Amino acid sequence: MFDHVTIYVPDREASARFFDAVLIQLGIETSYRTNSFAEWDDFSLTHADDEHQLTTGLHIGFAAPSRDHVDAFWQAGVDAGYADDGAPGPRTEYLPDYYGSFLRSPDGNSIEAVHYGDVPQRTGIVDHLWIRVADLAASTAFYRHVAELCGLSIRERPGRTTVEGPDGGSFALLEGEPTHSVHMAFPTDNAGVERFHAELTAAGYPDHGEPGERPRYHPGYYAAYVLDPDGHNVEAVNHNRS
C-alpha cells in the first residue's frame, strides 16, 4: 500500500522513544536513524519546522502478528507512562475478528496495534491511517486520481472515503477538523512517477517537487510530489534498486 508514511514531531527523541517502546512489542525494530530521521520499515518521523508543521489529528494503525502482540503493545505503552486510548479487545464494529489496542503518542496522535485474520500479508508495518479533511468531496476527487495512477482501489460512502492497496492496507478520509502535515508515498515505476506529477498538476493540484532523482535519500531514488487539498505532501516514488 504505502512506500512510506512520515509524520512531523517537535521532539524527535521523545517520539522515537515512544515508538521504540511500543513497536518492538510487534517485532518491529528501528530500520534507519540519523540526527533528523527515525524510521521503522515504512513508517518514519522527523522534526517539525517552518516548512513542515506538527502532525496532529492523525490515527495510525500498525499491523500486529497476533492478539498477544496487540496486548503487549498496549501494556508496554501504559507501563512506560504513555496515555491509554483504548484497552486491548475486539472491535467488531470494524470486522468480526478485529482486535486492537490504542495509545496516545507524546504529540497526542492516536496510535493503534491491530490484528485481524482475513487479509493478505502486509508488505509493510502500517495497516491503516485515518485522516480528517476539510472538504471530503475535494479530497476524494484528489485521491481518486492517485488511486487510478498508483494501482489502488477506492470506496466511497457517506462521510468516509477509503483508499485500499493490494496488500489490504488502507487510509480513510473522514469529515472533521483537518489532520495536519502527513506525508504519504506510494510506489510505482519511473513512468508512473511522471504520470502522477503530470496528471495531478494538470488537474490543478500544486506541484511540490517535479519528477527527478533524489540522491540524498539513496542512489536511484526517483520521485515526484504534489500537495493534496489539505496541504499534505503526497509522493510517487520508484527506488530503482537492482
N, C-alpha and C positions, 0 to 999 in steps of 0.2 A: 504493500500500500504506500508507505512513506519511504522515501530515501532517507530523510531525516526530519526531525522536528526540533526547533530551537526556541528556548524561552530566554527572557532577559531579566536579570535579577540585580538588586542593589549591592548584595554582599555574596560574591561568588563562593567564598569559602564556607559561609554558613549554609548556603543552599546545597553545596556539594556534600557537606556532612550529612544533611538530611537524606539526600538521595543515596549516598553510600550506605547509610544505616538501614534503609528500607529495601532498596533494590537487591542488596546482597542476599536477602531472605528469599528472593525469587530466582537465585542463581545467576544474577546479573552483576558483573564486576565492571569497574571503570575500564573503558577501552582506549581512552586517549585523554591526556590532560596537559595543559600549558598554563602559563600565567593568566591567560584570557579565557580559555575554554575548559569545560569539563564535559566528557562525553561517555555515554553508556550505550553502545551499539547505535541505534537510530535516534536516540534522544540526547540532546546536549543543552547546556546553559552557558551563558556568558553575561558580562556586565551590561547593565543598562547604561546609556549615555545620552548625549544630546541628540543623536540620530535615532537611537532605539530606546523608546520609553519602557518603563517597567511593565512586564507581563502581568496582567490582572484579569480576574474573571474567567479563568480557564479551568476546565475539568479535563484531566488526562488519566486514562486507564491503562495499566500495564498488564500484559498477559502473564498469568501465573500457571505453573505446570500442574498444580493440584490445589485442592481446598486447604490442605495443610500449609501450603506456601502462602495462601491468602491470609490465614490465621497468623503465621509468623511475621509477615509484613506489617500487619496492624500492631501486633504485640511489641515488635521492636520499636516502632514509632512511638507508641504510648510510653514504653519504658524509658525512651530517650527524652521524654518531655514534650513531644510534639502533640498538637491538638487532635483529638479524636473527632472524626466527622461521620462516623457510622461503623459500628462494630461488625465483625465478620458474620455473614449469614446469607441465606437465599434472598434473591431479589427477583421473584417470579414475575413481576410486572414487566421485566425486560425479556427474559426467556425462562422456560420451565426449569432449566438446570443452571441458571445464572447464580453465581456465588461470589460476593465481593466484600471488600472492606475499604474504608475511606479514612484518610488523614488530611490535615491541612499543612501545606508547606510553610516554611518561615515567612513567605510573602502572601500567604492566605489563599493560594490556589488549591483546588480540590484534587487530591491525588488518590488513585484507586489501584488496588490489585484485584484482578478478576479472573475467574476460571469458569469455563463452560465447555461442554464437550462437542457439540455438533458443529464444529468449524474446522477448516483445514489448518495445518500447521502454520503458524505465523513465520514470516520471513524476518521480522524484527521484534522488538520488545513492546512497541506501542500498539495496544489493541484498539484504542479509540480516543478521540477528542470530542469535547462539546465546546462550541464557540458561539457565543451570543452576538447577534448582529443588529445594526440599527435598522436595516431595511431588508427583510427576508427575501422579498422578490428580487431586489437588486443583487444581493449576494448569490441567490440561486442562479440567476442568469449568468453571473461570472463563472461559478463553479460548474455550470452545465458545459461551458466551453472547455474548462480544464478537464472535466471528466472525459469528454469526447477526444481531446488531444492526448491524454495520458492513459487511455485504456481503462478508465474507471466506470462504475455504474452509478446512477443517481436515482433516488426515490424521493418523491415529494408527497407530503400530507399537510393538513392544516397546522400551521405553527412550527413545522420542522421540515428540513431537507437533509437527507443523509447521503453522503458520498461514500461508496464502498470500493475496496480493492479486491483483486482476485484471490488474495490470501485471507479474506474475511475481515481485515482491518477496516476502520471507518472513521469518518468525522461527521458530526451533526451540526447543522446551523440552526440556531434557535432564536426566536424573537426575544428581545430583552435589552437590558443595559449592556452595551457592547463590550466584549472581551478586547483587551488591548495587547498589541505587539506580540503576535505569534508568527514564527517563520516556519512554513511548511515547504518541503521539497519533494518532488515526485520524479521517479526515474523514467528515462526514455533514452532514445539514441540521439546522435548529433542532429539528424534531420528533424526529429521530434522537438528538440530544443529550439530550433529555428522556426518551426511552425508555431510552437507555443508563443514565442515572442511576437512573431509577425501577425498572427491572427488576433491575439488579445489586444495588442496595441492598435491594430486596425479597427477593432471594435470600440476603441475609445478609452481603454484602461491604461493607467500611467506606466510608462517604462520605468524600471528601476535598475536596469543593467542589461545591455544588449548581449546577444549570443557571443561567447568567446571563451578562451581558456582562462582559468583562474589558478595559475601555478602556485599561488600562495597556499592553496589547500593541498594539492598534490599535482605532479605532472599528469597531464591528460584530463584534468577536471574541466569539463565543458558545460557551461550553464548560461541561463538567461533568467531575468527576474522581472516580475510585473506586480503592481500593487492591486489588491482587491478593493472593493468599495469601502471597507473599513480601515484601509491602510496597512493590512497585513502584507508582508513581503512573501510572495509565492514564487517558487523556483521550479524550473525543469532542469534536470541535470543528467549527464552521462559521464561516468568516471573513466571510460577508455582505458581500463586496466587490462593488461594482457595476462 
